[in-house]
Amino acid sequence: MNIIKTIGWIGTVLLIGVYGLNSLGYISSVSLWYPLLNLVAAICLGIRVYTDKNYSNVILEIFWAGIAIFAIVKYMVS
């Protein structure tokens, strides 16, 4: 179970870190890094909340990941 908690913490740190970096102007929300890191964060947090049977947050992470995937595809196409 400790590995799942660690994965959850990685997701939390990534999510807060990416938001902070974007807010402070270090990475752009239209760069490839922004949605990639958000996708990794959503996957990590999704794993954590799924194992806790926290299904409302699983849905949140699915949508978060979906938006990130859409942004990645949009970036690759343009």
Stockholm file with secondary structure:
# STOCKHOLM 1.0

chainA/1-78         MNIIKTIGWIGTVLLIGVYGLNSLGYISSVSLWYPLLNLVAAICLGIRVYTDKNYSNVILEIFWAGIAIFAIVKYMVS
#=GR chainA/1-78 SS CHHHHHHHHHHHHHHHHHHHHHHTTSSCTTSSHHHHHHHHHHHHHHHHHHHTTCHHHHHHHHHHHHHHHHHHHHHHHC
#=GC SS_cons        CHHHHHHHHHHHHHHHHHHHHHHTTSSCTTSSHHHHHHHHHHHHHHHHHHHTTCHHHHHHHHHHHHHHHHHHHHHHHC
//
